[in-house]
Amino acid sequence: MLKQIENRRSVRKYFNQKIESEKLTQILESARLAPSGSNTQPWSFIIVESEDTKEKLSFADHHQKWMMTAPVFIVCVADIRCRISADIEVKLDENSSQPELKQIIRDTSIAMEHILLEAEHLGLAACWTAWFEQAAVRPILNIPEDKYVCGIITLGYGDETPKPQLRKPLEEIIRYEKW
Ligand SMILES: Cc1cc2nc3c(=O)[nH]c(=O)nc-3n(C[C@H](O)[C@H](O)[C@H](O)COP(=O)(O)O)c2cc1C
């Protein structure tokens, strides 16, 4: 496990090669099995393969043109309705102070990391992207205003081997018994 965690990279260039549907299903299964607070499972995943929709999404995502080399985008959406009743009106965006928003983003992020690691395990490559505003991405996919897009993961066979990015040493991040 640690070897695969160590080998994972954010990959921003992909071969023009389709992903086998069994592999995509296995990756989504890894997300489905993620833990979440009170087992609320607030996530939904929109699989995007159409060139037209990918184009619109990458444009909304700070026009990161490299994204278009990926055959599949997984748009990862957090749903606050697992914590807030359907009759209460909620509109979510980057400035929302709704406390439950933190919880659903936290939980959906765990599932997203499962996707990155399962992709690595299957010999695929991925990159989490999130350089967008909710208002720009939502209308492209008809996502309602009570949902929050946590990120768009690009997925495919990697056509680059990025160098490892530096991480802080353990001594800097571990404390014992107290702060
Ligand atoms: C929440 C989040 C948002 C990110 N957004 C982007 C992005 O929009 N574009 C991009 O190229 N990389 C993005 N990344 C990838 C990071 O830049 C990358 O994880 C970091 O530099 C460490 O590199 P590594 O993943 O190869 O270890 C994002 C990563 C995370 C976790």
Ligand as a Chemical Component Dictionary entry (heavy atoms), coordinates in Angstrom:
data_LIG
# 
_chem_comp.id                   LIG 
_chem_comp.type                 NON-POLYMER 
_chem_comp.pdbx_formal_charge   0 
_chem_comp.three_letter_code    LIG 
# 
loop_
_chem_comp_atom.comp_id 
_chem_comp_atom.atom_id 
_chem_comp_atom.alt_atom_id 
_chem_comp_atom.type_symbol 
_chem_comp_atom.charge 
_chem_comp_atom.model_Cartn_x 
_chem_comp_atom.model_Cartn_y 
_chem_comp_atom.model_Cartn_z 
_chem_comp_atom.pdbx_ordinal 
LIG C1  C1  C 0 -7.805 19.956 -3.476  1  
LIG C2  C2  C 0 -6.816 19.865 -4.606  2  
LIG C3  C3  C 0 -6.946 20.691 -5.694  3  
LIG C4  C4  C 0 -6.052 20.609 -6.768  4  
LIG N1  N1  N 0 -6.270 21.361 -7.889  5  
LIG C5  C5  C 0 -5.449 21.225 -8.935  6  
LIG C6  C6  C 0 -5.720 21.912 -10.154 7  
LIG O1  O1  O 0 -6.717 22.609 -10.320 8  
LIG N2  N2  N 0 -4.832 21.762 -11.181 9  
LIG C7  C7  C 0 -3.735 20.952 -11.090 10 
LIG O2  O2  O 0 -2.983 20.866 -12.069 11 
LIG N3  N3  N 0 -3.454 20.267 -9.946  12 
LIG C8  C8  C 0 -4.284 20.365 -8.877  13 
LIG N4  N4  N 0 -4.050 19.636 -7.744  14 
LIG C9  C9  C 0 -2.880 18.730 -7.660  15 
LIG C10 C10 C 0 -1.812 19.283 -6.707  16 
LIG O3  O3  O 0 -1.157 20.363 -7.340  17 
LIG C11 C11 C 0 -0.853 18.147 -6.354  18 
LIG O4  O4  O 0 -1.546 17.146 -5.637  19 
LIG C12 C12 C 0 0.332  18.614 -5.492  20 
LIG O5  O5  O 0 1.121  19.546 -6.185  21 
LIG C13 C13 C 0 1.218  17.453 -5.073  22 
LIG O6  O6  O 0 1.678  16.746 -6.206  23 
LIG P1  P1  P 0 1.390  15.176 -6.367  24 
LIG O7  O7  O 0 -0.099 14.984 -6.370  25 
LIG O8  O8  O 0 2.000  14.794 -7.707  26 
LIG O9  O9  O 0 2.033  14.483 -5.236  27 
LIG C14 C14 C 0 -4.959 19.694 -6.699  28 
LIG C15 C15 C 0 -4.840 18.840 -5.589  29 
LIG C16 C16 C 0 -5.772 18.911 -4.572  30 
LIG C17 C17 C 0 -5.654 17.934 -3.424  31 
# 
loop_
_chem_comp_bond.comp_id 
_chem_comp_bond.atom_id_1 
_chem_comp_bond.atom_id_2 
_chem_comp_bond.value_order 
_chem_comp_bond.pdbx_ordinal 
LIG C1  C2  SING 1  
LIG C2  C3  SING 2  
LIG C2  C16 DOUB 3  
LIG C3  C4  DOUB 4  
LIG C4  N1  SING 5  
LIG C4  C14 SING 6  
LIG N1  C5  DOUB 7  
LIG C5  C6  SING 8  
LIG C5  C8  SING 9  
LIG C6  O1  DOUB 10 
LIG C6  N2  SING 11 
LIG N2  C7  SING 12 
LIG C7  O2  DOUB 13 
LIG C7  N3  SING 14 
LIG N3  C8  DOUB 15 
LIG C8  N4  SING 16 
LIG N4  C9  SING 17 
LIG N4  C14 SING 18 
LIG C9  C10 SING 19 
LIG C10 O3  SING 20 
LIG C10 C11 SING 21 
LIG C11 O4  SING 22 
LIG C11 C12 SING 23 
LIG C12 O5  SING 24 
LIG C12 C13 SING 25 
LIG C13 O6  SING 26 
LIG O6  P1  SING 27 
LIG P1  O7  DOUB 28 
LIG P1  O8  SING 29 
LIG P1  O9  SING 30 
LIG C14 C15 DOUB 31 
LIG C15 C16 SING 32 
LIG C16 C17 SING 33 
# 
